[in-house]
Amino acid sequence: MANSTESTGRLTTHVLDTMHGKPAAGLSVALFRITGDDRELVLTTRTNSDGRCDAPLLSGAAMVPGVYELVFDVAAYFREAGVSLEEPPFLDRIPLRFGLSNASQHYHVPLLVSPFAYSTYRGS
């Protein structure tokens, strides 16, 4: 059983490549904590073969309410997949800024992406 002072929430993501109709495996993701004008790198990781990260981006004591930003390196992913992109690409690095208000909840931030469009929402 979790300690009552320890957070039970977590932050996760899932990236789907809508151009190819499959998970976006190997896509680079960076997580930043935003405090005022400061942007602190929390971690960088890559998606696995299912388009997910192998571990939550935040959990336990690291799951602190606040403003965060996920940055998805989509142009590099599509180039590695053999897609010819214009220079500069229409979408390069996609930043998603969002707030975590309750450290005991699960926040899931999926990204559906192609070289020309993306969509996100708070998932479950």
C-alpha positions as CSV (number, residue, x, y, z in Angstrom):
1,M,0.0,0.0,0.0
2,A,1.3,3.5,-0.9
3,N,2.3,5.9,1.8
4,S,-0.4,8.5,2.3
5,T,2.1,11.3,1.6
6,E,3.3,9.7,-1.6
7,S,1.6,10.5,-4.9
8,T,-0.2,7.7,-6.7
9,G,-0.6,9.7,-9.9
10,R,1.4,9.4,-13.0
11,L,2.0,11.2,-16.4
12,T,2.1,9.1,-19.5
13,T,2.0,9.6,-23.3
14,H,1.3,7.6,-26.4
15,V,2.2,8.7,-30.0
16,L,0.4,7.4,-33.0
17,D,1.7,8.0,-36.6
18,T,-1.5,8.8,-38.5
19,M,0.4,9.0,-41.8
20,H,1.4,5.3,-41.6
21,G,-1.5,4.1,-39.4
22,K,0.8,2.7,-36.7
23,P,2.5,3.6,-33.3
24,A,5.3,6.1,-33.6
25,A,8.2,3.9,-32.4
26,G,11.5,5.6,-31.6
27,L,10.2,9.2,-31.4
28,S,12.1,11.5,-29.1
29,V,10.1,13.1,-26.3
30,A,11.3,15.7,-23.8
31,L,9.5,16.8,-20.6
32,F,10.0,20.3,-19.1
33,R,8.7,21.8,-15.9
34,I,7.6,25.5,-16.4
35,T,8.0,27.9,-13.5
36,G,7.3,31.5,-14.5
37,D,9.7,32.2,-17.4
38,D,12.0,29.3,-16.4
39,R,11.9,26.0,-18.4
40,E,13.6,23.1,-16.6
41,L,14.3,19.8,-18.4
42,V,12.9,16.9,-16.4
43,L,13.8,14.1,-18.8
44,T,14.2,12.9,-22.4
45,T,13.1,9.5,-23.6
46,R,12.0,7.7,-26.8
47,T,8.8,5.9,-27.5
48,N,8.9,2.1,-27.7
49,S,7.5,-0.2,-30.4
50,D,4.0,0.5,-29.2
51,G,4.5,4.3,-29.4
52,R,4.5,4.5,-25.6
53,C,7.3,5.2,-23.1
54,D,8.6,2.3,-21.1
55,A,8.0,4.1,-17.8
56,P,5.7,7.0,-16.7
57,L,7.2,10.4,-17.5
58,L,6.3,11.4,-13.9
59,S,5.2,9.3,-10.9
60,G,5.7,9.0,-7.2
61,A,7.4,12.0,-5.5
62,A,8.2,13.5,-8.9
63,M,4.5,13.9,-9.7
64,V,4.2,17.5,-8.5
65,P,1.3,19.8,-9.5
66,G,2.4,22.6,-11.9
67,V,2.8,23.5,-15.5
68,Y,4.7,21.2,-17.8
69,E,5.6,21.0,-21.5
70,L,6.1,17.9,-23.6
71,V,8.1,18.4,-26.8
72,F,7.8,15.8,-29.5
73,D,10.5,15.7,-32.2
74,V,8.2,14.7,-35.0
75,A,10.3,15.9,-38.0
76,A,13.3,13.7,-37.0
77,Y,10.9,10.8,-36.5
78,F,9.4,11.2,-40.0
79,R,12.8,11.7,-41.6
80,E,14.0,8.5,-39.9
81,A,10.9,6.8,-41.3
82,G,12.0,7.8,-44.8
83,V,9.5,10.6,-45.3
84,S,10.8,13.5,-47.5
85,L,10.0,16.7,-45.7
86,E,10.4,20.3,-47.0
87,E,13.0,22.6,-45.3
88,P,12.0,23.8,-43.0
89,P,9.4,21.2,-42.2
90,F,5.8,22.3,-41.6
91,L,5.9,20.5,-38.2
92,D,9.3,20.1,-36.5
93,R,9.2,19.9,-32.7
94,I,5.6,20.0,-31.3
95,P,5.4,21.6,-27.8
96,L,2.3,20.8,-25.7
97,R,2.0,22.9,-22.5
98,F,-0.5,21.7,-19.9
99,G,-1.2,21.8,-16.2
100,L,-1.2,19.1,-13.6
101,S,-3.5,20.1,-10.7
102,N,-3.8,16.8,-8.8
103,A,-0.8,14.6,-8.1
104,S,-2.9,11.6,-7.3
105,Q,-4.5,11.4,-10.8
106,H,-3.4,9.8,-14.0
107,Y,-2.7,12.3,-16.7
108,H,-2.3,10.7,-20.2
109,V,-1.3,13.0,-23.1
110,P,-1.6,11.2,-26.4
111,L,-0.4,12.7,-29.7
112,L,-1.8,11.7,-33.1
113,V,0.6,13.1,-35.7
114,S,1.4,13.3,-39.4
115,P,3.9,15.6,-41.1
116,F,1.1,18.2,-41.5
117,A,-1.3,17.9,-38.6
118,Y,-1.5,16.8,-35.0
119,S,-4.2,16.3,-32.3
120,T,-4.0,15.7,-28.6
121,Y,-6.4,15.4,-25.6
122,R,-6.4,14.4,-22.0
123,G,-6.7,10.6,-22.2
124,S,-7.2,8.0,-19.6
